[in-house]
Amino acid sequence: MKMKISVIIGILHMSMGVVTKGANAIYFGRWVVLFSEVVTGLIIMLGLFGWMDILIFAKWSYVMEPYSYD
C-alpha cells in the first residue's frame, strides 16, 4: 500500500515539475522547449506511469472475493 501511494505521489510530483517547466517556457517564449521537452515528456511519462496509476486505482476499486466460485 505504501509503495503504491508513493508511486502515485511521485508521478504527480514529476508531472507538476514538467508543467512548471512548460509554464516557464510559455512565459519566456521558448516554444521549441515547450514542444520538444514538455509535451513529449508528458506524453511519455504519463503514457507509461500514468497507465500504471490507472491500473493501481482500478485494482483498489475492484472488490476481490478470494473464496467465491465465480
C-alpha positions in Angstrom: 0.0 0.0 0.0 2.8 2.4 0.9 4.7 1.7 -2.3 1.6 2.3 -4.5 0.9 5.6 -2.8 4.5 6.7 -3.1 4.4 5.9 -6.8 1.2 7.9 -7.3 2.7 10.9 -5.3 5.9 10.6 -7.3 4.2 10.7 -10.6 2.1 13.7 -9.5 5.3 15.5 -8.3 7.1 14.9 -11.6 4.1 16.0 -13.6 3.9 19.2 -11.6 7.6 19.8 -12.4 7.1 19.3 -16.1 4.0 21.5 -16.1 6.0 24.2 -14.3 8.7 23.9 -16.9 6.0 24.3 -19.6 4.7 27.4 -17.9 8.2 28.9 -17.8 8.7 28.0 -21.5 5.5 29.8 -22.4 6.4 32.9 -20.3 9.9 33.2 -21.8 8.7 32.4 -25.3 10.7 29.2 -25.7 8.3 27.4 -28.0 10.9 24.8 -29.1 11.5 23.8 -25.5 7.7 23.6 -24.9 7.1 21.2 -27.7 10.3 19.2 -27.7 10.7 18.7 -24.0 7.5 19.4 -22.2 4.9 17.9 -24.4 6.9 14.9 -25.3 8.0 14.4 -21.7 4.3 14.4 -20.6 3.3 12.0 -23.3 6.0 9.5 -22.4 5.8 9.9 -18.7 2.0 9.8 -18.4 1.8 7.1 -21.1 4.0 4.7 -19.1 3.5 5.7 -15.4 0.0 7.3 -15.8 -1.3 3.9 -17.1 0.3 2.2 -14.1 -1.5 4.7 -11.8 -4.8 4.0 -13.5 -4.2 0.3 -13.0 -3.5 0.9 -9.3 -6.8 2.8 -8.9 -8.6 0.1 -10.8 -7.2 -2.6 -8.5 -8.2 -0.6 -5.5 -11.8 -0.2 -6.8 -12.3 -3.8 -7.7 -13.8 -5.9 -5.0 -11.9 -9.1 -4.6 -13.5 -12.2 -3.1 -10.9 -15.0 -3.0 -13.3 -17.7 -1.8 -16.1 -17.2 -4.4 -16.7 -19.7 -7.2 -17.4 -17.1 -10.0 
